[in-house]
């Protein structure tokens, strides 16, 4: 099946544009949760900062963009390739038959969890079901699932349960990605009408019983995940076109194209989910309001500090799903991205896509290891901090703070750059007894005020013994 894999550059560029559109929303509509347990969980999530997202499903066998080639829209990310591309019905049948060859015998989630933990990640979000409807868990409401594939005879065939269990043992917060739309169930893409786009193939108001059946199907599958898969911290819902018509923001291009109401009763779902999982964070992506406990700009970093809880979801390479030859971002770039996001008060959810065999690219493990070595020295400037709205970005420096008395300055270094002889920081008010040091070094650095700026001196003798780094972090105790 791998012979159908292809270079995705054109599709990925188009898909990236869609992803950026997908992230637009009016953050002024954010609603602070009223449930004390949800508030506590949200604070815990904001403290851990760095998580792992995994897109994995039958699509990995063809090395194609996840699910979207099934969608009959004239968009780059929906483009079909391979021997079935000229006939949508034949293509859909061939795609759905991928279930019959999916056999990831190298699947070992403990390996992923260990590598992610060593990299400094502290929460995981796993795709239990993408838009294609293929379940990576043993749902009793469909046969389109991993346990009905050749891997079904494996003792670890209930993949989601195994992933959640492995990461939970390593102390991770656990999140379930779940697609609200489902292009496999007859209650969404009803076979009576061929689908025209990503939306239901029928008008929900004209066929209310059909839509009610889909709502119940969705509710029941989410209840399985919330009741049968151990302690859950996050329900991460994708497919933002499934939403009440009244919630559409007509200033956002992709939302303007939603043709009709697709209300699945999030109030009922959230109440049920929290009945099983008290304090659960519900993330109904792009649907602003009480069921979007934090917002999720996709492949984007805001250009400024945001006071609300937020998370950038981003790929380590170019694709959300597995492709045979991936172009991974450097460890330097990933660490700079993490520092930038945390300095603006956000979290980073970094996606790595497992292969059809059930493992990461070796290069992905290498990146995690490199990030982990940096985090071992500098993690106190990441965890349990908040972004700094006062200092902003200053040249190569970004800032976080832990409390009223401690600020961290990240100097994001270029490749082969040596540590500068001094730093100048504007808008930083220090007491005369303030102390500044470099994480990983014992020496206290001298500082002074010149022209209204704090000037930190790095003596030559110390500079010579400081190793090159992706980013040096200075701890400032006021």
ABEGO torsion letter per residue (X at the ends): XAAABBBAAAAAAAAAAAAAAAABBBAAABBBBABAAAAAAAAAAAAAGBBBBBBBBAAAAAGBBBGAAABBBBBAAABBBEAAAABAAAAAAAAAAAAAABBBAABBAAAAAAAAAAAGBABBBBBABBAAGBBABBBAABABBAAABAAAABAAABAAAAAAAAAAAAGBBBBBBBBABBAABAAABBAABBBABABBABBAAABAAAAAAAAAAAAAAAAAAAAAAEBBABBBBBGAABBBAAABBAABAAAAABABBBBAGAAAAAAAAAAABBGBBBBBBGBBEAABABBBBBGBBBABBBABBBBBBBBABABABBBABBBBBBAAAAAAAAAAAAAAGBBBBBBBBBBAAGBBBAAAAAAAAAAAAAAAAAAAAABGBBBBAAAEBBEABBBBBABAABBBBBBBBBBGBBBBABBBBBGBBBBAABBBBBBGBABBBBBBBBGGBBBBBBBAAAAAABBBBABBBBBBBX
